[in-house]
């Protein structure tokens, strides 16, 4: 097997289709399909099941995927050392985490690794997980809960690992003297919305808004109550603009996710997240 075959294999595993992998690699689908076929021939095993829904990893394919990216990372590190290019890491995050949590991490990375360039992208959770799986991002920062990825109620792609690097406390809040109903929630894809759905269920009267910022402002103006994260409510609770309501709210995890087997390539990011 060679590096081109491995890149094609990783791209197909991430995209789920040969066409999607070809778009990402800038190649013709026939070329990517041939790379995968040659890799399967050289290993003597089937790496994918070809289904009407796309390409699904076999057990040998899943085993290879856990190691293939590490091989590609090592090859890239050798190339970087030989050519003298600067290192680069691509981190994605939910918009609220990119604004609140990432600046301190970027500062620690700059101090620890002055030769490291960091690219940051703010995306939705679905896009973050897809980009990590496809290799468009090295790691992503999101909000979740439980002992495995997807505890908030979403289905993650296979082959990811994670570390919990911080926590998010939730507060049920309202304006002093303001309305307690309806429950003001953000859009369905939002992690805090998923948490609210788990806490309150589907029966509680609610009004769906476009963002946490909008839910916070409507709550401040007395139009209902909202379940909001600590970094959104801290100043308002301190000033009295919002008051906490009685609720044993769950504590969520700030979770860094990456492709399994890439710990070595991400050691500096993991260190900066854990400090």
GUVODO-799242 format. One line per 8 residues: number of its first residue (from 1); their letters; for each residue z, x, y of N, C-alpha, C. Coordinates in steps of 0.1 Angstrom, whole numbers, plus 5000, padded with zeros to 4 digits. Each point is the difference from the previous one (the first is absolute). Example, Ala and Ser with C-alpha at 12.3 -4.5 7.8 and 13.67 -1.06 7.14 Angstrom:
<atoms>
1> as> 5078,5132,4943,5000,4991,5012,5000,5009,5012 | 4993,4996,5011,5000,5009,5011,5008,4992,5011
</atoms>
This chain:
<atoms>
1> xxxxxxxx> 5000,5008,4988,5000,4992,5012,5000,5009,5012 | 4994,4995,5011,5000,5007,5013,5006,4991,5011 | 5001,5006,5012,5007,4993,5011,4992,4988,5004 | 4987,5001,5000,4992,4988,5004,5003,4988,4991 | 5001,5003,4987,5003,4990,4990,5013,4994,5003 | 5010,5008,5002,5014,4996,5003,5000,4991,5013 | 4993,5004,5010,5000,4993,5013,4994,4986,4997 | 4989,5000,4993,4993,4987,4997,5010,4991,4992
9> xxxxxxxx> 5007,5006,4990,5009,4992,4992,5011,4994,5008 | 5006,5008,5009,5011,4996,5008,4996,4989,5010 | 4987,5002,5005,4995,4990,5009,4998,4986,4993 | 4995,5001,4988,4997,4987,4993,5014,4993,4996 | 5009,5009,4996,5013,4994,4997,5007,4993,5012 | 4998,5006,5012,5005,4994,5012,4993,4988,5005 | 4987,5001,4999,4992,4988,5005,4999,4989,4990 | 5000,5003,4988,4999,4990,4989,4986,4996,4997
17> xxxxxxxx> 4990,5006,5007,4986,4998,4997,4993,5013,5003 | 4988,5002,4993,4992,5011,5003,4994,5000,5014 | 4996,4987,5004,4994,4999,5013,5010,5003,5011 | 5012,4995,4999,5011,5004,5010,5002,5015,5000 | 5001,5006,4989,5002,5015,4999,4988,5007,5007 | 4988,4995,4997,4988,5007,5006,5000,4999,5015 | 5004,4988,5005,5001,4999,5015,5010,5010,5006 | 5011,5001,4993,5010,5009,5006,4996,5015,4999
25> xxxxxxxx> 4992,5004,4989,4996,5013,4998,4987,5003,5007 | 4993,4990,5005,4987,5002,5006,4989,5004,4990 | 5001,4995,4988,4991,5003,4990,4993,4987,4995 | 4990,5001,4992,4994,4989,4994,5008,4995,4988 | 5001,4987,4997,5008,4996,4989,4996,5006,4987 | 4987,5003,4998,4995,5006,4988,5006,5014,4998 | 5002,5007,5011,5005,5014,4999,5015,4999,4996 | 5008,4991,5006,5014,4998,4996,5001,4996,4986
33> xxxxxxxx> 4992,4991,4996,5001,4995,4986,4997,5012,4990 | 4990,5008,5004,4997,5012,4991,5012,5010,5000 | 5006,5002,5011,5012,5009,5000,5011,4995,4991 | 5002,4987,5000,5010,4994,4991,4996,5001,4986 | 4987,4998,4997,4995,5001,4986,5002,5014,4995 | 4996,5010,5008,5001,5014,4996,5014,5004,4997 | 5009,4995,5009,5014,5003,4998,5006,4994,4987 | 4996,4988,4997,5004,4993,4988,4994,5008,4988
41> xxxxxxxx> 4988,5004,5001,4993,5008,4989,5007,5013,4997 | 5004,5007,5011,5006,5013,4999,5014,4999,4994 | 5007,4989,5003,5014,4997,4994,5000,4993,4987 | 4989,4994,4997,4999,4992,4987,5008,4988,5000 | 5003,4994,5011,5008,4987,5001,4993,4991,5010 | 5003,4987,4999,4996,4991,5010,5011,4999,5011 | 4996,5002,5012,5010,5000,5011,5001,4986,5007 | 4989,4992,4998,5000,4987,5007,4996,4990,4989
49> xxxxxxxx> 5005,4988,5002,4994,4988,4994,4991,4993,5010 | 4987,4998,4997,4991,4994,5009,5001,4985,4998 | 5005,4993,5011,5002,4986,4999,4992,4993,5011 | 4998,4987,4999,4993,4993,5011,5007,5001,5014 | 5013,5002,4999,5008,5002,5013,5000,5014,5005 | 4995,5009,4992,4999,5014,5005,5005,5010,4989 | 5004,5012,5005,5003,5011,4991,5016,5000,4998 | 5004,4998,4988,5015,5000,4997,5003,5013,4992
57> xxxxxxxx> 5010,5007,5004,5004,5012,4993,5005,4997,4986 | 4996,5009,4991,5005,4999,4986,5013,5009,5001 | 5007,5000,4988,5012,5008,5000,4997,5015,5002 | 4990,5006,4994,4996,5014,5003,4996,5001,5015 | 4994,4990,5006,4996,5001,5014,5012,5000,5009 | 5010,4992,4997,5013,5000,5008,5007,5013,4999 | 4999,5006,4988,5007,5013,4998,4993,5011,5008 | 4986,4999,5000,4993,5010,5008,5002,4998,5015
65> xxxxxxxx> 5001,4987,5005,5001,4998,5014,5013,5006,5005 | 5011,5000,4992,5012,5005,5004,5000,5015,5003 | 4989,5007,4994,4999,5014,5002,4988,5004,5008 | 4990,4992,5000,4987,5004,5007,5002,5003,5014 | 5008,4992,5008,5001,5002,5014,5008,5013,5003 | 5009,5003,4991,5007,5013,5001,4991,5012,4998 | 4990,4999,4991,4990,5010,4998,4991,5001,5013 | 4996,4989,5006,4992,5000,5012,5008,5006,5012
73> xxxxxxxx> 5013,4996,5000,5009,5006,5011,5000,5015,4999 | 5002,5005,4988,5001,5014,4998,4987,5007,5004 | 4989,4995,4996,4987,5005,5004,4998,5001,5015 | 5005,4989,5007,4999,4999,5014,5009,5011,5007 | 5012,5002,4994,5009,5010,5005,4994,5014,4998 | 4994,5003,4989,4993,5013,4999,4989,5001,5010 | 4992,4990,5002,4989,5001,5010,5006,5002,5014 | 5011,4993,5003,5006,5002,5013,5005,5014,5002
81> xxxxxxxx> 5006,5006,4991,5005,5013,5001,4989,5010,5002 | 4990,4998,4992,4988,5010,5000,4993,4999,5013 | 4998,4988,5005,4992,4998,5013,5008,5001,5012 | 5014,4999,4999,5008,5001,5012,5001,4987,5008 | 4996,4989,4993,5001,4987,5007,5014,4995,5001 | 5003,4992,5010,5013,4994,5002,5003,4989,4990 | 5012,4998,4996,5003,4989,4991,5000,4987,5007 | 4997,4990,4993,5000,4986,5006,5006,4990,4991
89> xxxxxxxx> 5008,4992,5005,5006,4989,4992,4997,4987,5007 | 4997,4989,4993,4996,4987,5005,5011,4990,4996 | 5007,4995,5010,5011,4991,4997,4997,4986,5006 | 5001,4990,4993,4999,4986,5005,5013,4994,5001 | 5001,4989,5008,5012,4993,5001,4998,4986,5006 | 5009,4991,4996,5000,4987,5007,5001,5002,5015 | 4994,4992,5008,5001,5002,5015,5014,5002,5005 | 5009,4991,4995,5014,5001,5005,5007,5013,4996
97> xxxxxxxx> 4996,5006,4988,5006,5012,4996,4994,5012,5007 | 4987,4999,5003,4993,5010,5007,5006,5002,5014 | 5004,4989,5006,5006,5000,5013,5014,5005,5000 | 5008,4996,4990,5015,5003,5000,5004,5011,4992 | 4994,5002,4988,5005,5010,4990,4993,5013,5000 | 4987,4999,5002,4991,5012,4998,5002,5011,5011 | 5003,4997,5013,5001,5011,5009,5010,5011,4996 | 5011,4996,4995,5010,5011,4996,4995,5008,4989
105> xxxxxxxx> 4993,4993,4990,4994,5007,4989,4989,5010,5005 | 4992,4996,5009,4989,5009,5005,5006,5012,5007 | 5011,4997,5007,5007,5011,5007,5005,5010,4990 | 5007,4996,4990,5005,5009,4990,4989,5007,4992 | 4989,4994,4998,4989,5006,4993,4994,5011,5009 | 4999,4998,5013,4994,5009,5010,5009,5013,5000 | 5014,4997,5000,5009,5012,5001,5000,5008,4987 | 4999,4993,4989,5001,5007,4987,4987,5006,4996
113> xxxxxxxx> 4989,4994,5004,4987,5004,4995,4990,5000,5012 | 5001,5011,5009,4991,5000,5012,4985,5001,4996 | 4997,5004,4988,4986,5001,4995,4995,4987,4994 | 5008,4989,5001,4996,4988,4994,4995,4990,5010 | 4988,4994,4999,4996,4989,5008,5002,4987,4993 | 5006,4991,5008,5003,4987,4994,4992,4989,5007 | 4993,4992,4992,4993,4988,5004,5008,4988,4997 | 5001,4991,5009,5008,4988,4998,4991,4987,5002
121> xxxxxxxx> 5001,4991,4991,4992,4987,5001,5010,4989,4998 | 4999,4990,5009,5008,4988,4998,4991,4989,4994 | 5004,4995,4988,4992,4990,4993,5010,4989,4994 | 4994,4990,4995,5007,4990,4992,5004,5006,4987 | 5010,4993,4993,5005,5005,4988,4989,5001,4989 | 4992,4990,4999,4989,4999,4991,4990,5012,5002 | 4997,5003,5012,4990,5011,5003,5007,5013,4998 | 5013,5001,5003,5007,5013,4997,4999,5003,4985
129> xxxxxxxx> 5004,4991,4992,5000,5002,4985,4986,5003,4995 | 4990,4993,5006,4986,5003,4995,4996,5014,5004 | 5003,5004,5013,4996,5013,5004,5007,5012,4993 | 5013,4998,4996,5007,5010,4992,4993,5001,4986 | 4997,4988,4994,4994,5000,4987,4986,5007,5001 | 4992,4997,5010,4987,5006,5001,5000,5014,5005 | 5011,5005,5004,5001,5014,5005,4997,5001,5015 | 4998,4989,5007,4998,5001,5015,5013,5003,5007
137> xxxxxxxx> 5011,4998,4994,5013,5004,5006,5008,5008,4989 | 5007,5010,5005,5009,5008,4991,5012,4992,4996 | 5006,4993,5009,5012,4992,4998,5001,4989,5010 | 5008,4990,4997,5001,4988,5009,5015,4996,5001 | 5004,4996,5012,5013,4995,5002,5000,4985,5002 | 5008,4993,4992,5000,4985,5000,5014,4995,4998 | 5002,4987,5001,5013,4994,4997,4999,4992,4987 | 5011,5002,4992,5000,4994,4987,5014,4998,4995
145> xxxxxxxx> 5002,4996,4988,5014,4999,4994,4999,5001,4985 | 5012,5002,4994,5000,5000,4986,4998,5014,4994 | 5000,5001,4986,4999,5013,4993,4986,5004,4998 | 4990,4992,5004,4986,5003,4998,4992,4996,5011 | 4988,5005,5002,4991,4996,5011,4996,4986,4998 | 5001,4992,5011,4996,4986,4999,5012,4990,4998 | 5012,5005,5002,5012,4991,4999,5000,4989,5010 | 4993,5001,5011,5000,4990,5010,4990,4988,4996
153> xxxxxxxx> 4993,5003,4989,4991,4989,4996,4985,5002,5000 | 4996,5013,5003,4986,5003,4999,4997,5008,4988 | 4987,5001,4996,4996,5007,4988,4994,5013,5004 | 5006,5012,4996,4995,5013,5004,4989,5004,4990 | 4991,5009,5004,4990,5006,4991,5008,5009,4991 | 4994,5004,4988,5007,5009,4991,4999,5014,5005 | 5008,5009,4994,4999,5014,5002,5007,5005,5012 | 5009,4992,5006,5007,5004,5012,5015,5004,4997
161> xxxxxxxx> 5005,5009,5008,5014,5004,4999,5006,4998,5014 | 5014,5000,5001,5006,4998,5013,5014,5006,5001 | 5004,5001,5012,5014,5004,5003,5005,4992,5012 | 5012,4995,4999,5006,4992,5011,5006,5010,5009 | 4996,5000,5013,5004,5010,5010,5009,4995,5011 | 5001,4987,5001,5009,4994,5010,5002,4985,4996 | 5007,4993,5008,5002,4986,4997,4998,4992,5013 | 4997,4987,4998,4999,4990,5011,5010,4989,4997
169> xxxxxxxx> 5009,4998,5010,5009,4989,4999,4994,4988,5007 | 5002,4988,4995,4994,4988,5005,5012,4991,5006 | 4997,4994,5012,5009,4991,5006,4993,4987,5003 | 5008,4989,4997,4995,4987,5004,5006,4997,5014 | 4991,4998,5009,5005,4999,5014,4994,4988,5007 | 5007,4997,5011,4995,4989,5009,5005,5003,5014 | 4995,4993,5010,5005,5001,5013,5013,4993,5002 | 5009,5005,5008,5012,4992,5003,4997,4986,5005
177> xxxxxxxx> 5004,4990,4994,4998,4986,5004,4986,4995,4997 | 4991,5009,4993,4987,4996,4997,4999,4992,4987 | 4988,4995,4997,4998,4993,4988,5001,5008,4988 | 5005,4994,4989,5001,5007,4987,4989,4997,4991 | 4992,4990,5003,4988,4997,4992,4989,4999,5010 | 4988,5003,4995,4996,5004,4987,5003,5015,4998 | 4998,5005,4987,5000,5014,4997,4987,5006,5005 | 5001,5010,5009,4988,5006,5006,4996,5012,4991
185> xxxxxxxx> 4988,5000,4995,4995,5011,4990,4987,5006,5005 | 4998,5012,4995,4987,5007,5003,4990,4996,4990 | 4988,5006,5001,4989,4997,4991,5003,5003,4985 | 4993,4993,4991,5003,5001,4986,5000,5015,4994 | 4992,5008,5005,4999,5014,4995,5011,5009,5004 | 5008,4996,5009,5011,5008,5006,5011,5002,4990 | 5006,5012,4999,5011,5003,4990,5012,4992,5004 | 5003,4998,5013,5012,4992,5004,4998,4986,4997
193> xxxxxxxx> 4988,4995,5001,4996,4986,4996,5003,4998,4985 | 4996,5010,4992,5002,4999,4985,5015,5000,4998 | 5008,5007,5007,5015,5000,4998,5005,4986,5004 | 4995,4995,5011,5005,4987,5005,4996,4989,4989 | 4989,5001,4994,4996,4990,4990,5009,5001,4988 | 5004,5012,4996,5010,5002,4989,5013,4995,5003 | 5005,5002,5013,5013,4995,5004,5001,4985,5001 | 4990,4994,5007,5001,4986,5004,4992,4991,4991
201> xxxxxxxx> 4991,5006,4992,4991,4991,4992,4990,4993,5008 | 4992,4991,4994,4989,4993,5007,5004,4987,5007 | 5012,4996,4998,5004,4986,5004,5005,5000,5015 | 5005,5011,5005,5006,5001,5013,4989,4997,5011 | 5002,4991,5009,4990,4999,5011,4997,5013,5007 | 4988,5003,5002,4997,5013,5007,4988,4998,5009 | 4999,5010,5009,4988,5001,5008,4994,5014,4999 | 4987,5001,4996,4994,5013,4997,4994,5005,5013
209> xxxxxxxx> 5004,5012,5004,4995,5007,5012,4992,5013,4996 | 4994,5006,5009,4991,5011,4997,5007,5013,4997 | 5012,5003,5005,5006,5013,4998,5015,4999,5001 | 5007,5011,4997,5014,5000,5002,5004,5000,5014 | 4991,5007,5009,5003,5000,5014,5000,4986,5006 | 4990,4992,4995,5000,4986,5005,5012,4992,4995 | 5003,5002,4987,5012,4993,4995,5013,5003,5008 | 5001,5013,5003,5012,5004,5008,5000,4993,5013
217> xxxxxxxx> 4989,5000,5007,4999,4994,5014,5003,4985,5000 | 4994,4993,4990,5002,4986,4999,5015,4997,4997 | 5006,5009,4992,5014,4998,4997,5008,5003,5012 | 4997,5010,5008,5007,5002,5012,5000,4989,5010 | 4989,4992,4999,4998,4989,5009,5005,4987,4994 | 5008,5001,4989,5007,4988,4995,4992,4991,4992 | 4988,5004,4994,4991,4991,4993,5003,5000,4985 | 5010,5006,4995,5003,5000,4986,5008,5012,4996
225> xxxxxxxx> 5001,5002,4987,5007,5012,4995,4990,5009,4993 | 5003,5013,4998,4991,5009,4993,5008,5010,4992 | 4994,5004,4989,5005,5012,4992,4992,5012,5005 | 5007,5009,5006,4994,5012,5007,5006,5013,4995 | 4993,5011,5000,5005,5013,4996,5009,5006,5011 | 5009,5009,4996,5009,5006,5010,4994,5006,5012 | 4989,5007,4998,4994,5007,5011,4993,4991,5010 | 4998,4987,4996,4995,4990,5010,5011,4994,5007
233> xxxxxxxx> 5012,4998,4994,5010,4992,5005,5011,5008,5007 | 5001,5013,4998,5011,5008,5005,5003,4998,5014 | 4991,5002,5009,5002,4999,5014,5004,4985,5004 | 4994,4990,4994,5003,4987,5004,5014,4996,4995 | 5004,5004,4988,5014,4997,4996,5010,5007,5008 | 4997,5013,5005,5010,5007,5008,5001,4993,5014 | 4989,4995,5005,5001,4994,5014,5004,4985,4999 | 5000,4994,4988,5004,4986,4999,4988,4990,5002
241> xxxxxxxx> 4988,5006,5001,4988,4991,5001,4998,4993,4987 | 5004,5005,4989,5000,4994,4987,5014,5001,4994 | 5003,4990,4991,5013,5001,4993,4997,4999,4985 | 5008,5007,4992,4998,4999,4986,5006,4987,4994 | 4992,4994,4990,5005,4989,4993,5005,5004,4986 | 5007,4991,4994,5007,5003,4988,4989,5000,4989 | 4998,5012,4994,4990,5002,4989,5003,5013,4993 | 5001,5000,4987,5001,5012,4993,4986,5005,4997
249> xxxxxxxx> 4994,5007,5009,4985,5004,5000,4999,5012,4991 | 4989,5001,4993,4997,5012,4992,4998,5012,5008 | 5002,5012,4994,4996,5013,5007,4987,5004,4993 | 4990,5003,5008,4987,5004,4995,4999,5015,5001 | 4991,5006,4992,4998,5014,5000,4987,5004,5008 | 5001,5011,5007,4989,5006,5006,4995,5010,4989 | 4988,4997,4995,4995,5006,4987,4987,5008,5003 | 5001,5013,4996,4988,5008,5000,4993,5000,4987
257> xxxxxxxx> 4987,4997,5000,4993,4999,4987,4988,5010,5000 | 4997,5004,4988,4989,5010,4999,4994,4999,4986 | 4989,5007,4997,4994,5000,4987,5009,5008,4991 | 5003,4995,4988,5008,5007,4991,4994,5014,4996 | 5009,5010,5000,4995,5014,4998,4997,5008,5012 | 5002,4994,5012,4997,5008,5012,5012,5005,5007 | 5011,5000,4993,5013,5004,5007,4999,5015,5006 | 4993,5009,4992,4999,5013,5005,4993,5001,5014
265> xxxxxxxx> 4989,4993,5001,4992,5000,5012,5007,4993,5012 | 5010,4992,4996,5007,4992,5011,5014,5005,5002 | 5003,5012,4995,5014,5004,5001,5005,5001,5014 | 4992,5004,5009,5005,5001,5014,5002,4987,5006 | 4992,4990,4997,5002,4986,5005,5012,4994,4994 | 5002,5002,4987,5012,4995,4994,5013,5006,5006 | 4999,5013,5003,5012,5007,5006,5003,4994,5014 | 4989,4998,5008,5002,4995,5013,5005,4986,5000
273> xxx> 4996,4992,4990,5005,4986,4999,5014,4999,4996 | 5005,5010,4992,5013,4999,4994,5011,5006,5009 | 4996,5007,5011,5010,5007,5009,5007,4989,5008
</atoms>
